[in-house]
Amino acid sequence: MAEATAAPAGAEAPAKKGKGKLILFLVLGLVVLGGGGGGAWYFTQAHAKPKPPPVEAALPPVYLALDPPFVVNFESDQQVRFLQVTVQLMSRDPHTIELLKGNDPVVRDQLLMLFANQKYTVLSTREGKEGLRKEALESLRHVLTDAGGHPDKLEAVYFTSFVMQ
């Protein structure tokens, strides 16, 4: 009976061959997938163009209030009229702000002369006020140039109060 319960020697061999082939295919599949992933990484990372350096974030604006407000008179249709303007300057360069502070008498003189030479009819329009603001910016950029500064560093002139009477 011992012979009857014993399995034939050839019956176990096909089961072991099937498992061996499955393991071989799994190992080969992993090698192929790993090689493909490694190759993809190599070509996307190792040969990628270098990234440009990050752009520096713009510095925050620094404002300089020109106190006291400017008060000038000008003639209009045989009447004497008054203009009062409060001005603030804006730059992102602290050195430019310090240069403008150090040249305050020249800055105020330039703006007073500019404001006093305006016409009431022109300044009573929005376009006239915007034009005056642009002229003020150009005038102050010339002051910066004469003082040894960089005129482009003064970005804006703002009228924070504008009263005509």
Z-matrix of the N, CA and C atoms (Angstrom, degrees):
N
C 1 1.406
C 2 1.493 1 113.22
N 3 1.226 2 115.80 1 -27.61
C 4 1.447 3 119.34 2 178.61
C 5 1.493 4 110.32 3 -60.95
N 6 1.299 5 117.22 4 -33.40
C 7 1.444 6 120.32 5 178.66
C 8 1.502 7 111.24 6 -71.96
N 9 1.298 8 118.44 7 -30.54
C 10 1.469 9 121.53 8 -177.49
C 11 1.516 10 111.21 9 -73.16
N 12 1.327 11 119.25 10 -33.28
C 13 1.455 12 121.65 11 -178.69
C 14 1.520 13 111.81 12 -83.73
N 15 1.246 14 118.59 13 -18.14
C 16 1.458 15 121.35 14 -179.58
C 17 1.512 16 108.56 15 -74.15
N 18 1.316 17 116.48 16 134.09
C 19 1.465 18 122.33 17 -179.18
C 20 1.496 19 108.42 18 -78.93
N 21 1.290 20 115.84 19 148.80
C 22 1.456 21 117.93 20 178.45
C 23 1.521 22 110.23 21 -63.93
N 24 1.270 23 117.17 22 148.27
C 25 1.456 24 123.35 23 -176.18
C 26 1.526 25 111.52 24 -63.80
N 27 1.282 26 120.84 25 -31.14
C 28 1.465 27 124.29 26 -178.20
C 29 1.516 28 112.81 27 -78.47
N 30 1.343 29 120.24 28 -13.94
C 31 1.465 30 122.40 29 -175.83
C 32 1.520 31 111.10 30 -74.87
N 33 1.305 32 121.06 31 -32.83
C 34 1.467 33 123.09 32 -177.92
C 35 1.514 34 111.37 33 -80.23
N 36 1.245 35 120.76 34 -27.86
C 37 1.453 36 124.51 35 -175.43
C 38 1.528 37 112.08 36 -61.85
N 39 1.361 38 121.05 37 -44.97
C 40 1.460 39 118.84 38 -179.39
C 41 1.528 40 111.91 39 -65.18
N 42 1.325 41 119.94 40 -32.97
C 43 1.461 42 121.48 41 -179.82
C 44 1.526 43 109.78 42 -67.97
N 45 1.326 44 119.61 43 -38.41
C 46 1.453 45 122.38 44 179.57
C 47 1.520 46 110.30 45 -70.64
N 48 1.324 47 119.27 46 -36.62
C 49 1.460 48 122.41 47 178.92
C 50 1.524 49 110.08 48 -65.16
N 51 1.312 50 119.89 49 -38.87
C 52 1.471 51 123.91 50 179.93
C 53 1.529 52 110.91 51 -65.31
N 54 1.327 53 117.88 52 -42.14
C 55 1.459 54 121.35 53 178.79
C 56 1.523 55 110.78 54 -68.42
N 57 1.312 56 116.70 55 -38.04
C 58 1.466 57 121.30 56 179.71
C 59 1.528 58 111.05 57 -64.46
N 60 1.334 59 117.24 58 -40.48
C 61 1.463 60 120.43 59 178.84
C 62 1.535 61 110.64 60 -67.48
N 63 1.314 62 116.45 61 -39.41
C 64 1.468 63 120.57 62 179.04
C 65 1.522 64 110.64 63 -62.00
N 66 1.329 65 117.12 64 -45.26
C 67 1.468 66 120.96 65 179.25
C 68 1.521 67 109.72 66 -64.52
N 69 1.337 68 117.52 67 -40.93
C 70 1.461 69 121.39 68 179.22
C 71 1.532 70 110.40 69 -61.71
N 72 1.333 71 117.79 70 -44.19
C 73 1.473 72 120.82 71 178.67
C 74 1.534 73 111.82 72 -65.57
N 75 1.327 74 116.99 73 -37.81
C 76 1.468 75 120.38 74 178.08
C 77 1.524 76 110.77 75 -65.11
N 78 1.313 77 117.61 76 -43.93
C 79 1.466 78 121.61 77 179.47
C 80 1.521 79 109.93 78 -64.76
N 81 1.325 80 117.21 79 -44.81
C 82 1.471 81 120.33 80 178.52
C 83 1.530 82 110.87 81 -63.38
N 84 1.312 83 117.32 82 -39.46
C 85 1.469 84 121.28 83 178.25
C 86 1.528 85 111.35 84 -62.46
N 87 1.347 86 115.88 85 -43.33
C 88 1.459 87 119.51 86 178.19
C 89 1.521 88 111.63 87 -64.52
N 90 1.328 89 117.06 88 -38.58
C 91 1.466 90 120.94 89 179.08
C 92 1.533 91 109.74 90 -65.00
N 93 1.318 92 116.37 91 -43.88
C 94 1.470 93 120.38 92 -179.64
C 95 1.532 94 110.01 93 -65.15
N 96 1.331 95 117.79 94 -46.18
C 97 1.462 96 120.78 95 179.31
C 98 1.534 97 111.30 96 -63.69
N 99 1.323 98 117.31 97 -43.15
C 100 1.462 99 120.94 98 178.38
C 101 1.518 100 111.46 99 -63.52
N 102 1.317 101 116.43 100 -42.27
C 103 1.468 102 120.40 101 178.39
C 104 1.522 103 111.48 102 -65.23
N 105 1.320 104 117.00 103 -40.64
C 106 1.473 105 120.36 104 177.97
C 107 1.515 106 111.45 105 -65.05
N 108 1.323 107 116.62 106 -43.34
C 109 1.467 108 119.78 107 178.32
C 110 1.519 109 111.78 108 -64.85
N 111 1.320 110 116.45 109 -42.43
C 112 1.466 111 120.49 110 178.35
C 113 1.519 112 111.48 111 -63.98
N 114 1.318 113 116.72 112 -41.02
C 115 1.468 114 120.43 113 177.84
C 116 1.518 115 111.59 114 -64.72
N 117 1.321 116 116.10 115 -41.52
C 118 1.470 117 119.47 116 178.37
C 119 1.521 118 110.33 117 -63.11
N 120 1.316 119 117.27 118 -43.36
C 121 1.470 120 119.97 119 178.40
C 122 1.521 121 110.58 120 -62.52
N 123 1.325 122 117.23 121 -43.26
C 124 1.459 123 121.45 122 -178.12
C 125 1.529 124 110.72 123 -59.36
N 126 1.315 125 116.73 124 -45.86
C 127 1.463 126 119.15 125 -176.29
C 128 1.524 127 113.29 126 -77.13
N 129 1.326 128 117.78 127 -25.84
C 130 1.471 129 118.35 128 178.56
C 131 1.511 130 112.45 129 -87.70
N 132 1.320 131 118.77 130 -30.27
C 133 1.457 132 121.00 131 -176.83
C 134 1.525 133 112.73 132 -100.31
N 135 1.301 134 116.68 133 -49.11
C 136 1.462 135 119.96 134 -174.59
C 137 1.526 136 111.44 135 -70.39
N 138 1.311 137 118.09 136 -32.75
C 139 1.459 138 120.92 137 -178.37
C 140 1.520 139 112.66 138 -104.97
N 141 1.307 140 116.10 139 9.96
C 142 1.467 141 119.29 140 179.53
C 143 1.525 142 108.86 141 -70.29
N 144 1.332 143 115.77 142 149.15
C 145 1.462 144 120.57 143 177.25
C 146 1.519 145 108.04 144 -66.77
N 147 1.333 146 116.30 145 142.86
C 148 1.472 147 117.60 146 178.58
C 149 1.521 148 110.04 147 -65.24
N 150 1.314 149 115.21 148 142.39
C 151 1.459 150 120.49 149 179.84
C 152 1.521 151 108.66 150 -75.07
N 153 1.335 152 116.63 151 140.63
C 154 1.462 153 118.14 152 177.89
C 155 1.525 154 109.60 153 -67.25
N 156 1.329 155 116.29 154 153.69
C 157 1.467 156 117.98 155 178.91
C 158 1.514 157 109.90 156 -63.53
N 159 1.315 158 117.56 157 148.59
C 160 1.460 159 119.56 158 -178.00
C 161 1.530 160 110.56 159 -64.18
N 162 1.324 161 115.86 160 141.96
C 163 1.457 162 121.04 161 178.84
C 164 1.524 163 108.34 162 -71.99
N 165 1.320 164 115.11 163 134.11
C 166 1.458 165 118.28 164 179.88
C 167 1.523 166 109.43 165 -64.08
N 168 1.279 167 115.16 166 136.99
C 169 1.459 168 119.63 167 177.67
C 170 1.522 169 108.46 168 -68.07
N 171 1.310 170 114.91 169 141.83
C 172 1.459 171 119.81 170 179.34
C 173 1.526 172 109.32 171 -63.44
N 174 1.310 173 114.74 172 139.86
C 175 1.456 174 119.00 173 177.74
C 176 1.522 175 109.25 174 -69.59
N 177 1.296 176 117.46 175 153.41
C 178 1.466 177 119.24 176 179.16
C 179 1.524 178 110.45 177 -69.47
N 180 1.319 179 117.46 178 151.49
C 181 1.464 180 119.60 179 179.88
C 182 1.520 181 111.71 180 -69.12
N 183 1.332 182 114.75 181 146.96
C 184 1.461 183 122.53 182 175.67
C 185 1.520 184 106.01 183 -119.44
N 186 1.331 185 116.75 184 130.84
C 187 1.460 186 121.49 185 -177.24
C 188 1.523 187 110.38 186 -109.57
N 189 1.326 188 114.43 187 144.98
C 190 1.455 189 121.18 188 176.46
C 191 1.520 190 107.66 189 -125.11
N 192 1.326 191 116.42 190 113.76
C 193 1.463 192 121.33 191 177.60
C 194 1.522 193 108.75 192 -84.04
N 195 1.322 194 115.95 193 128.43
C 196 1.462 195 120.56 194 177.12
C 197 1.521 196 107.93 195 -93.15
N 198 1.330 197 114.98 196 97.93
C 199 1.468 198 121.23 197 -179.01
C 200 1.514 199 109.55 198 -107.27
N 201 1.264 200 119.38 199 143.49
C 202 1.462 201 130.60 200 -0.42
C 203 1.527 202 110.18 201 -77.36
N 204 1.342 203 116.28 202 170.13
C 205 1.469 204 119.82 203 178.30
C 206 1.532 205 110.98 204 -60.52
N 207 1.307 206 115.19 205 156.35
C 208 1.465 207 121.49 206 178.07
C 209 1.529 208 108.67 207 -83.25
N 210 1.322 209 115.89 208 133.21
C 211 1.465 210 121.24 209 176.21
C 212 1.524 211 106.88 210 -128.73
N 213 1.332 212 116.27 211 119.90
C 214 1.462 213 121.54 212 178.88
C 215 1.519 214 108.57 213 -132.72
N 216 1.331 215 115.18 214 157.39
C 217 1.460 216 118.83 215 173.48
C 218 1.523 217 108.32 216 -115.12
N 219 1.325 218 115.34 217 149.90
C 220 1.449 219 120.93 218 176.48
C 221 1.515 220 108.10 219 -148.92
N 222 1.311 221 116.09 220 156.30
C 223 1.463 222 120.56 221 -176.17
C 224 1.519 223 110.76 222 -91.04
N 225 1.318 224 113.93 223 146.33
C 226 1.452 225 120.72 224 177.19
C 227 1.513 226 107.75 225 -150.85
N 228 1.329 227 117.16 226 115.88
C 229 1.473 228 122.49 227 178.53
C 230 1.527 229 111.27 228 50.48
N 231 1.303 230 116.45 229 50.11
C 232 1.467 231 123.26 230 177.41
C 233 1.528 232 113.27 231 67.27
N 234 1.301 233 118.60 232 10.80
C 235 1.465 234 121.82 233 176.31
C 236 1.523 235 109.03 234 -112.32
N 237 1.298 236 115.54 235 147.67
C 238 1.458 237 119.59 236 174.44
C 239 1.527 238 107.32 237 -89.82
N 240 1.304 239 114.80 238 126.37
C 241 1.467 240 121.26 239 -179.54
C 242 1.519 241 109.03 240 -117.90
N 243 1.328 242 114.91 241 156.39
C 244 1.456 243 120.75 242 -179.31
C 245 1.528 244 109.62 243 -119.63
N 246 1.307 245 114.47 244 146.54
C 247 1.460 246 121.90 245 176.41
C 248 1.522 247 107.29 246 -128.13
N 249 1.320 248 116.23 247 128.64
C 250 1.463 249 121.73 248 174.42
C 251 1.523 250 107.46 249 -121.14
N 252 1.324 251 115.95 250 124.07
C 253 1.463 252 121.40 251 -176.94
C 254 1.527 253 109.11 252 -130.64
N 255 1.320 254 115.55 253 129.33
C 256 1.460 255 121.43 254 171.33
C 257 1.531 256 106.69 255 -101.01
N 258 1.331 257 115.81 256 128.92
C 259 1.467 258 121.11 257 -171.68
C 260 1.528 259 110.17 258 -121.42
N 261 1.336 260 114.61 259 140.28
C 262 1.465 261 121.21 260 170.56
C 263 1.515 262 107.92 261 -129.57
N 264 1.327 263 115.25 262 142.21
C 265 1.457 264 122.10 263 179.24
C 266 1.522 265 108.79 264 -108.73
N 267 1.335 266 116.22 265 147.46
C 268 1.463 267 119.98 266 -178.32
C 269 1.522 268 110.52 267 -128.76
N 270 1.326 269 114.63 268 132.66
C 271 1.458 270 122.73 269 174.75
C 272 1.521 271 107.62 270 -146.94
N 273 1.306 272 116.21 271 158.68
C 274 1.471 273 120.50 272 174.43
C 275 1.531 274 110.18 273 -102.74
N 276 1.342 275 115.11 274 4.32
C 277 1.455 276 121.37 275 -177.64
C 278 1.532 277 109.45 276 -112.06
N 279 1.327 278 118.04 277 110.37
C 280 1.467 279 120.22 278 -179.23
C 281 1.531 280 113.17 279 -58.95
N 282 1.339 281 117.34 280 -31.99
C 283 1.465 282 120.53 281 178.69
C 284 1.534 283 110.56 282 -63.51
N 285 1.318 284 117.58 283 -39.32
C 286 1.469 285 121.32 284 178.46
C 287 1.518 286 110.48 285 -63.77
N 288 1.318 287 117.13 286 -42.26
C 289 1.470 288 120.80 287 178.50
C 290 1.524 289 109.95 288 -62.02
N 291 1.331 290 117.31 289 -43.17
C 292 1.465 291 120.70 290 178.65
C 293 1.527 292 111.42 291 -64.87
N 294 1.316 293 116.76 292 -37.22
C 295 1.466 294 120.91 293 178.02
C 296 1.525 295 110.57 294 -65.23
N 297 1.328 296 117.30 295 -40.06
C 298 1.467 297 120.80 296 177.75
C 299 1.529 298 110.91 297 -67.33
N 300 1.329 299 116.82 298 -39.53
C 301 1.472 300 120.13 299 176.98
C 302 1.529 301 110.53 300 -61.97
N 303 1.316 302 116.82 301 -42.16
C 304 1.453 303 121.64 302 -179.16
C 305 1.524 304 113.17 303 -68.12
N 306 1.332 305 116.44 304 -20.23
C 307 1.468 306 121.55 305 179.70
C 308 1.522 307 111.06 306 -112.61
N 309 1.324 308 116.59 307 30.74
C 310 1.459 309 121.38 308 -177.01
C 311 1.533 310 113.81 309 -53.97
N 312 1.336 311 120.59 310 -42.72
C 313 1.472 312 118.92 311 179.70
C 314 1.530 313 112.45 312 -61.14
N 315 1.324 314 117.02 313 -39.41
C 316 1.469 315 120.65 314 179.33
C 317 1.529 316 109.90 315 -69.33
N 318 1.319 317 117.33 316 -42.56
C 319 1.466 318 122.22 317 178.73
C 320 1.521 319 110.03 318 -59.10
N 321 1.328 320 116.88 319 -49.18
C 322 1.471 321 120.72 320 -178.33
C 323 1.531 322 111.05 321 -65.29
N 324 1.336 323 117.28 322 -39.97
C 325 1.459 324 120.45 323 178.87
C 326 1.533 325 110.98 324 -61.19
N 327 1.322 326 116.45 325 -46.88
C 328 1.463 327 120.55 326 -179.52
C 329 1.527 328 111.33 327 -60.17
N 330 1.320 329 116.35 328 -43.77
C 331 1.460 330 119.68 329 -178.81
C 332 1.528 331 111.96 330 -70.83
N 333 1.327 332 117.86 331 -39.39
C 334 1.474 333 119.99 332 177.35
C 335 1.529 334 110.93 333 -60.35
N 336 1.321 335 117.34 334 -45.11
C 337 1.464 336 120.66 335 179.50
C 338 1.534 337 110.85 336 -63.63
N 339 1.300 338 115.69 337 -40.19
C 340 1.463 339 119.89 338 179.29
C 341 1.525 340 110.90 339 -65.05
N 342 1.321 341 117.11 340 -47.97
C 343 1.466 342 120.94 341 -177.72
C 344 1.533 343 111.80 342 -65.33
N 345 1.329 344 117.20 343 -37.15
C 346 1.466 345 120.54 344 -176.89
C 347 1.526 346 112.18 345 -70.67
N 348 1.309 347 119.06 346 -19.35
C 349 1.460 348 122.46 347 -178.33
C 350 1.522 349 113.46 348 -96.83
N 351 1.308 350 117.33 349 23.17
C 352 1.465 351 121.08 350 -179.22
C 353 1.521 352 111.06 351 -98.33
N 354 1.313 353 115.03 352 161.31
C 355 1.459 354 121.74 353 177.74
C 356 1.527 355 109.36 354 -106.35
N 357 1.297 356 115.51 355 137.75
C 358 1.464 357 122.19 356 -178.01
C 359 1.526 358 111.09 357 -57.63
N 360 1.321 359 116.83 358 -44.10
C 361 1.474 360 120.46 359 -176.55
C 362 1.525 361 111.36 360 -64.52
N 363 1.319 362 116.82 361 -32.92
C 364 1.471 363 120.12 362 179.34
C 365 1.528 364 110.19 363 -74.61
N 366 1.336 365 117.26 364 -44.70
C 367 1.465 366 120.90 365 -177.05
C 368 1.521 367 113.33 366 -72.03
N 369 1.298 368 117.42 367 -13.34
C 370 1.462 369 119.27 368 179.42
C 371 1.533 370 111.73 369 -79.26
N 372 1.336 371 117.61 370 -3.72
C 373 1.469 372 121.20 371 176.69
C 374 1.526 373 110.01 372 -106.81
N 375 1.314 374 115.58 373 156.73
C 376 1.475 375 120.57 374 177.30
C 377 1.528 376 110.58 375 -62.50
N 378 1.324 377 116.25 376 -41.96
C 379 1.462 378 120.33 377 -179.58
C 380 1.523 379 110.87 378 -62.32
N 381 1.326 380 117.02 379 -37.20
C 382 1.461 381 121.18 380 178.26
C 383 1.516 382 111.98 381 -64.17
N 384 1.316 383 116.19 382 -41.84
C 385 1.476 384 120.35 383 178.78
C 386 1.533 385 110.46 384 -66.56
N 387 1.335 386 116.81 385 -42.36
C 388 1.465 387 119.99 386 178.77
C 389 1.527 388 110.81 387 -64.98
N 390 1.326 389 116.90 388 -38.42
C 391 1.457 390 120.32 389 176.75
C 392 1.520 391 111.56 390 -63.83
N 393 1.322 392 116.79 391 -40.34
C 394 1.462 393 121.31 392 178.14
C 395 1.526 394 110.56 393 -64.36
N 396 1.295 395 116.36 394 -39.07
C 397 1.468 396 120.05 395 178.94
C 398 1.533 397 110.32 396 -63.88
N 399 1.339 398 117.08 397 -41.41
C 400 1.471 399 120.60 398 178.04
C 401 1.527 400 110.88 399 -65.27
N 402 1.334 401 116.80 400 -40.98
C 403 1.467 402 120.17 401 177.54
C 404 1.526 403 110.82 402 -63.26
N 405 1.315 404 116.77 403 -39.39
C 406 1.469 405 120.80 404 178.79
C 407 1.522 406 110.41 405 -63.60
N 408 1.330 407 116.92 406 -41.90
C 409 1.466 408 121.00 407 178.90
C 410 1.526 409 110.14 408 -61.61
N 411 1.334 410 117.29 409 -46.65
C 412 1.470 411 120.56 410 179.92
C 413 1.528 412 111.15 411 -63.33
N 414 1.312 413 116.82 412 -41.30
C 415 1.460 414 121.13 413 179.61
C 416 1.528 415 111.06 414 -61.52
N 417 1.333 416 116.64 415 -43.26
C 418 1.467 417 120.49 416 -179.02
C 419 1.524 418 111.69 417 -73.21
N 420 1.310 419 117.25 418 -28.20
C 421 1.464 420 119.37 419 174.71
C 422 1.532 421 110.42 420 -66.58
N 423 1.325 422 117.26 421 -34.45
C 424 1.470 423 120.60 422 175.31
C 425 1.533 424 110.15 423 -65.89
N 426 1.330 425 116.63 424 -39.03
C 427 1.464 426 120.16 425 176.93
C 428 1.529 427 109.69 426 -60.95
N 429 1.332 428 116.90 427 -43.22
C 430 1.472 429 120.40 428 178.79
C 431 1.520 430 111.30 429 -62.65
N 432 1.317 431 116.91 430 -42.33
C 433 1.458 432 120.54 431 179.26
C 434 1.522 433 110.33 432 -60.59
N 435 1.335 434 116.19 433 -46.08
C 436 1.469 435 120.57 434 179.76
C 437 1.522 436 111.89 435 -64.22
N 438 1.325 437 117.29 436 -28.08
C 439 1.469 438 121.38 437 -179.31
C 440 1.527 439 112.39 438 -87.75
N 441 1.336 440 117.19 439 0.81
C 442 1.462 441 120.61 440 178.72
C 443 1.514 442 114.07 441 89.12
N 444 1.324 443 117.15 442 13.57
C 445 1.466 444 120.77 443 179.43
C 446 1.519 445 111.92 444 -95.62
N 447 1.306 446 115.43 445 -176.91
C 448 1.463 447 122.20 446 178.42
C 449 1.524 448 108.32 447 -102.22
N 450 1.325 449 117.72 448 112.66
C 451 1.468 450 120.32 449 -175.47
C 452 1.532 451 113.71 450 -61.47
N 453 1.325 452 117.43 451 -30.32
C 454 1.472 453 120.30 452 -178.70
C 455 1.518 454 112.24 453 -68.82
N 456 1.320 455 116.75 454 -17.89
C 457 1.468 456 120.19 455 -178.43
C 458 1.531 457 112.20 456 -74.00
N 459 1.328 458 117.60 457 -19.31
C 460 1.467 459 119.90 458 173.19
C 461 1.517 460 106.05 459 -86.54
N 462 1.329 461 116.78 460 110.49
C 463 1.455 462 121.03 461 -171.75
C 464 1.518 463 113.97 462 -90.43
N 465 1.327 464 117.90 463 -33.44
C 466 1.463 465 117.96 464 -173.58
C 467 1.520 466 111.83 465 -156.54
N 468 1.324 467 113.34 466 153.42
C 469 1.462 468 123.07 467 170.20
C 470 1.516 469 105.24 468 -118.88
N 471 1.321 470 116.70 469 129.86
C 472 1.470 471 121.38 470 178.96
C 473 1.502 472 110.18 471 -119.20
N 474 1.322 473 115.52 472 137.57
C 475 1.463 474 121.58 473 171.47
C 476 1.509 475 106.31 474 -96.50
N 477 1.314 476 117.27 475 109.09
C 478 1.456 477 120.30 476 -178.08
C 479 1.514 478 111.93 477 -91.30
N 480 1.321 479 116.09 478 -10.39
C 481 1.464 480 121.76 479 172.87
C 482 1.527 481 105.69 480 -153.41
N 483 1.339 482 115.89 481 136.83
C 484 1.462 483 120.46 482 -176.51
C 485 1.538 484 106.76 483 -146.07
N 486 1.338 485 116.01 484 104.79
C 487 1.463 486 120.51 485 -176.28
C 488 1.522 487 108.80 486 -123.49
N 489 1.324 488 115.81 487 125.66
C 490 1.459 489 121.43 488 174.65
C 491 1.522 490 107.75 489 -115.40
N 492 1.348 491 115.88 490 141.10
C 493 1.458 492 119.10 491 -178.28
C 494 1.506 493 109.49 492 -138.78
